[in-house]
Amino acid sequence: MMSSDTYTLINPQTGNLAFKVFSLNGSSHFDHIQRLNYYSLIWIKNGKGIAKSDFSEYDFRPSTLFAFSPYQPFMFQTDEHIQGVVINFHPDFFCIHKHQQEVACNGVLFNNIYNPPLVDVDENANNTFNMLLEQITAEMQNPALAQYELLVSYLKIFLITASRLKAEQQTEIQMNPKEYKEPFILQNLKNYIEIHFKTKHSASDYADLLNISTKVLAKITKTHFNKTLTDLISERIIIEAKRELYLTNKAVKEIAYELGYADEYYFSRFFKNNTDISPQAYRNTVGFGRAME
């Protein structure tokens, strides 16, 4: 792809972006907080810097792929000229939640509160990604019969390749833990959050379950996840809230109650503080209401 290349597919029903591929050439595009209403895959080919996402910061280098969910805040800071490729796709074009069994990337590439939103791109993946991007851009320049289905197929292969690569890299890290006690505690913490996030919202709840002091657990969590325990709990609640807003027509009050919030307005403030958008606005933009249009 040349530096000036931008290919965009618009949803004819809504007039909004459905699918977009463009070349990243410079550091200004993501030098301020982004909260986009679509998924973003950002492949940094050249340049290094710092990525800020949610509550954490991550160093990045050439051959790094980032994956961000709708309304997940992120920005890049770099003193270097960065180059790469960006793929944006709206949930109406391809919904990760609806197709998670097909591509197995939900919880690996996207919506993973425990791992950084990035993967190192090796030579094999590099070749696969470049081949897919050539196919995608060729199709978008010369649309023909079944264009949507073909583009979704290319996107699926891209997502599956990236998910496999990230899963392999996570396995390598897990097989070489620095210490044994802390990873065991953190595995139990993950399990407890998954079981209890709808009813237990405070850090002390999980410290009690693990029979460890809140202070010690906070230190371990920050060291291994680069996030506070409160951040992890909040992110897990937000992921579930987004899923319910996107996939169902449940009232916001009902979703709030199911997530352990008796006060709908308190839940709405909590959601907006974490996503910079209200639950209803999220639904209208990327959720059930939009999907029904």
Secondary structure as a PSIPRED ss2 file (coil, helix, strand):
# PSIPRED VFORMAT (PSIPRED V4.0)

   1 M C   1.000  0.000  0.000
   2 M C   1.000  0.000  0.000
   3 S C   1.000  0.000  0.000
   4 S C   1.000  0.000  0.000
   5 D C   1.000  0.000  0.000
   6 T E   0.000  0.000  1.000
   7 Y E   0.000  0.000  1.000
   8 T E   0.000  0.000  1.000
   9 L E   0.000  0.000  1.000
  10 I E   0.000  0.000  1.000
  11 N C   1.000  0.000  0.000
  12 P C   1.000  0.000  0.000
  13 Q C   1.000  0.000  0.000
  14 T C   1.000  0.000  0.000
  15 G C   1.000  0.000  0.000
  16 N C   1.000  0.000  0.000
  17 L E   0.000  0.000  1.000
  18 A E   0.000  0.000  1.000
  19 F E   0.000  0.000  1.000
  20 K E   0.000  0.000  1.000
  21 V E   0.000  0.000  1.000
  22 F E   0.000  0.000  1.000
  23 S E   0.000  0.000  1.000
  24 L E   0.000  0.000  1.000
  25 N E   0.000  0.000  1.000
  26 G C   1.000  0.000  0.000
  27 S C   1.000  0.000  0.000
  28 S C   1.000  0.000  0.000
  29 H C   1.000  0.000  0.000
  30 F C   1.000  0.000  0.000
  31 D C   1.000  0.000  0.000
  32 H C   1.000  0.000  0.000
  33 I C   1.000  0.000  0.000
  34 Q E   0.000  0.000  1.000
  35 R C   1.000  0.000  0.000
  36 L C   1.000  0.000  0.000
  37 N C   1.000  0.000  0.000
  38 Y C   1.000  0.000  0.000
  39 Y E   0.000  0.000  1.000
  40 S E   0.000  0.000  1.000
  41 L E   0.000  0.000  1.000
  42 I E   0.000  0.000  1.000
  43 W E   0.000  0.000  1.000
  44 I E   0.000  0.000  1.000
  45 K E   0.000  0.000  1.000
  46 N E   0.000  0.000  1.000
  47 G C   1.000  0.000  0.000
  48 K C   1.000  0.000  0.000
  49 G E   0.000  0.000  1.000
  50 I E   0.000  0.000  1.000
  51 A E   0.000  0.000  1.000
  52 K E   0.000  0.000  1.000
  53 S E   0.000  0.000  1.000
  54 D C   1.000  0.000  0.000
  55 F C   1.000  0.000  0.000
  56 S E   0.000  0.000  1.000
  57 E E   0.000  0.000  1.000
  58 Y E   0.000  0.000  1.000
  59 D E   0.000  0.000  1.000
  60 F E   0.000  0.000  1.000
  61 R C   1.000  0.000  0.000
  62 P C   1.000  0.000  0.000
  63 S C   1.000  0.000  0.000
  64 T E   0.000  0.000  1.000
  65 L E   0.000  0.000  1.000
  66 F E   0.000  0.000  1.000
  67 A E   0.000  0.000  1.000
  68 F E   0.000  0.000  1.000
  69 S C   1.000  0.000  0.000
  70 P C   1.000  0.000  0.000
  71 Y C   1.000  0.000  0.000
  72 Q C   1.000  0.000  0.000
  73 P C   1.000  0.000  0.000
  74 F E   0.000  0.000  1.000
  75 M E   0.000  0.000  1.000
  76 F E   0.000  0.000  1.000
  77 Q E   0.000  0.000  1.000
  78 T C   1.000  0.000  0.000
  79 D C   1.000  0.000  0.000
  80 E C   1.000  0.000  0.000
  81 H C   1.000  0.000  0.000
  82 I C   1.000  0.000  0.000
  83 Q E   0.000  0.000  1.000
  84 G E   0.000  0.000  1.000
  85 V E   0.000  0.000  1.000
  86 V E   0.000  0.000  1.000
  87 I E   0.000  0.000  1.000
  88 N E   0.000  0.000  1.000
  89 F E   0.000  0.000  1.000
  90 H C   1.000  0.000  0.000
  91 P C   1.000  0.000  0.000
  92 D C   1.000  0.000  0.000
  93 F C   1.000  0.000  0.000
  94 F C   1.000  0.000  0.000
  95 C C   1.000  0.000  0.000
  96 I C   1.000  0.000  0.000
  97 H C   1.000  0.000  0.000
  98 K C   1.000  0.000  0.000
  99 H C   1.000  0.000  0.000
 100 Q H   0.000  1.000  0.000
 101 Q H   0.000  1.000  0.000
 102 E H   0.000  1.000  0.000
 103 V H   0.000  1.000  0.000
 104 A C   1.000  0.000  0.000
 105 C C   1.000  0.000  0.000
 106 N E   0.000  0.000  1.000
 107 G C   1.000  0.000  0.000
 108 V C   1.000  0.000  0.000
 109 L C   1.000  0.000  0.000
 110 F E   0.000  0.000  1.000
 111 N C   1.000  0.000  0.000
 112 N C   1.000  0.000  0.000
 113 I C   1.000  0.000  0.000
 114 Y C   1.000  0.000  0.000
 115 N C   1.000  0.000  0.000
 116 P C   1.000  0.000  0.000
 117 P C   1.000  0.000  0.000
 118 L E   0.000  0.000  1.000
 119 V E   0.000  0.000  1.000
 120 D E   0.000  0.000  1.000
 121 V C   1.000  0.000  0.000
 122 D C   1.000  0.000  0.000
 123 E H   0.000  1.000  0.000
 124 N H   0.000  1.000  0.000
 125 A H   0.000  1.000  0.000
 126 N H   0.000  1.000  0.000
 127 N H   0.000  1.000  0.000
 128 T H   0.000  1.000  0.000
 129 F H   0.000  1.000  0.000
 130 N H   0.000  1.000  0.000
 131 M H   0.000  1.000  0.000
 132 L H   0.000  1.000  0.000
 133 L H   0.000  1.000  0.000
 134 E H   0.000  1.000  0.000
 135 Q H   0.000  1.000  0.000
 136 I H   0.000  1.000  0.000
 137 T H   0.000  1.000  0.000
 138 A H   0.000  1.000  0.000
 139 E H   0.000  1.000  0.000
 140 M H   0.000  1.000  0.000
 141 Q H   0.000  1.000  0.000
 142 N C   1.000  0.000  0.000
 143 P C   1.000  0.000  0.000
 144 A C   1.000  0.000  0.000
 145 L C   1.000  0.000  0.000
 146 A C   1.000  0.000  0.000
 147 Q H   0.000  1.000  0.000
 148 Y H   0.000  1.000  0.000
 149 E H   0.000  1.000  0.000
 150 L H   0.000  1.000  0.000
 151 L H   0.000  1.000  0.000
 152 V H   0.000  1.000  0.000
 153 S H   0.000  1.000  0.000
 154 Y H   0.000  1.000  0.000
 155 L H   0.000  1.000  0.000
 156 K H   0.000  1.000  0.000
 157 I H   0.000  1.000  0.000
 158 F H   0.000  1.000  0.000
 159 L H   0.000  1.000  0.000
 160 I H   0.000  1.000  0.000
 161 T H   0.000  1.000  0.000
 162 A H   0.000  1.000  0.000
 163 S H   0.000  1.000  0.000
 164 R H   0.000  1.000  0.000
 165 L H   0.000  1.000  0.000
 166 K H   0.000  1.000  0.000
 167 A H   0.000  1.000  0.000
 168 E H   0.000  1.000  0.000
 169 Q H   0.000  1.000  0.000
 170 Q H   0.000  1.000  0.000
 171 T H   0.000  1.000  0.000
 172 E H   0.000  1.000  0.000
 173 I H   0.000  1.000  0.000
 174 Q H   0.000  1.000  0.000
 175 M C   1.000  0.000  0.000
 176 N C   1.000  0.000  0.000
 177 P C   1.000  0.000  0.000
 178 K C   1.000  0.000  0.000
 179 E C   1.000  0.000  0.000
 180 Y C   1.000  0.000  0.000
 181 K H   0.000  1.000  0.000
 182 E H   0.000  1.000  0.000
 183 P H   0.000  1.000  0.000
 184 F H   0.000  1.000  0.000
 185 I H   0.000  1.000  0.000
 186 L H   0.000  1.000  0.000
 187 Q H   0.000  1.000  0.000
 188 N H   0.000  1.000  0.000
 189 L H   0.000  1.000  0.000
 190 K H   0.000  1.000  0.000
 191 N H   0.000  1.000  0.000
 192 Y H   0.000  1.000  0.000
 193 I H   0.000  1.000  0.000
 194 E H   0.000  1.000  0.000
 195 I H   0.000  1.000  0.000
 196 H H   0.000  1.000  0.000
 197 F C   1.000  0.000  0.000
 198 K C   1.000  0.000  0.000
 199 T C   1.000  0.000  0.000
 200 K C   1.000  0.000  0.000
 201 H C   1.000  0.000  0.000
 202 S C   1.000  0.000  0.000
 203 A H   0.000  1.000  0.000
 204 S H   0.000  1.000  0.000
 205 D H   0.000  1.000  0.000
 206 Y H   0.000  1.000  0.000
 207 A H   0.000  1.000  0.000
 208 D H   0.000  1.000  0.000
 209 L H   0.000  1.000  0.000
 210 L H   0.000  1.000  0.000
 211 N C   1.000  0.000  0.000
 212 I C   1.000  0.000  0.000
 213 S C   1.000  0.000  0.000
 214 T H   0.000  1.000  0.000
 215 K H   0.000  1.000  0.000
 216 V H   0.000  1.000  0.000
 217 L H   0.000  1.000  0.000
 218 A H   0.000  1.000  0.000
 219 K H   0.000  1.000  0.000
 220 I H   0.000  1.000  0.000
 221 T H   0.000  1.000  0.000
 222 K H   0.000  1.000  0.000
 223 T H   0.000  1.000  0.000
 224 H H   0.000  1.000  0.000
 225 F H   0.000  1.000  0.000
 226 N C   1.000  0.000  0.000
 227 K C   1.000  0.000  0.000
 228 T C   1.000  0.000  0.000
 229 L H   0.000  1.000  0.000
 230 T H   0.000  1.000  0.000
 231 D H   0.000  1.000  0.000
 232 L H   0.000  1.000  0.000
 233 I H   0.000  1.000  0.000
 234 S H   0.000  1.000  0.000
 235 E H   0.000  1.000  0.000
 236 R H   0.000  1.000  0.000
 237 I H   0.000  1.000  0.000
 238 I H   0.000  1.000  0.000
 239 I H   0.000  1.000  0.000
 240 E H   0.000  1.000  0.000
 241 A H   0.000  1.000  0.000
 242 K H   0.000  1.000  0.000
 243 R H   0.000  1.000  0.000
 244 E H   0.000  1.000  0.000
 245 L H   0.000  1.000  0.000
 246 Y H   0.000  1.000  0.000
 247 L H   0.000  1.000  0.000
 248 T C   1.000  0.000  0.000
 249 N C   1.000  0.000  0.000
 250 K C   1.000  0.000  0.000
 251 A C   1.000  0.000  0.000
 252 V H   0.000  1.000  0.000
 253 K H   0.000  1.000  0.000
 254 E H   0.000  1.000  0.000
 255 I H   0.000  1.000  0.000
 256 A H   0.000  1.000  0.000
 257 Y H   0.000  1.000  0.000
 258 E H   0.000  1.000  0.000
 259 L C   1.000  0.000  0.000
 260 G C   1.000  0.000  0.000
 261 Y C   1.000  0.000  0.000
 262 A C   1.000  0.000  0.000
 263 D C   1.000  0.000  0.000
 264 E H   0.000  1.000  0.000
 265 Y H   0.000  1.000  0.000
 266 Y H   0.000  1.000  0.000
 267 F H   0.000  1.000  0.000
 268 S H   0.000  1.000  0.000
 269 R H   0.000  1.000  0.000
 270 F H   0.000  1.000  0.000
 271 F H   0.000  1.000  0.000
 272 K H   0.000  1.000  0.000
 273 N H   0.000  1.000  0.000
 274 N H   0.000  1.000  0.000
 275 T H   0.000  1.000  0.000
 276 D C   1.000  0.000  0.000
 277 I C   1.000  0.000  0.000
 278 S C   1.000  0.000  0.000
 279 P H   0.000  1.000  0.000
 280 Q H   0.000  1.000  0.000
 281 A H   0.000  1.000  0.000
 282 Y H   0.000  1.000  0.000
 283 R H   0.000  1.000  0.000
 284 N H   0.000  1.000  0.000
 285 T H   0.000  1.000  0.000
 286 V H   0.000  1.000  0.000
 287 G C   1.000  0.000  0.000
 288 F H   0.000  1.000  0.000
 289 G H   0.000  1.000  0.000
 290 R H   0.000  1.000  0.000
 291 A H   0.000  1.000  0.000
 292 M C   1.000  0.000  0.000
 293 E C   1.000  0.000  0.000
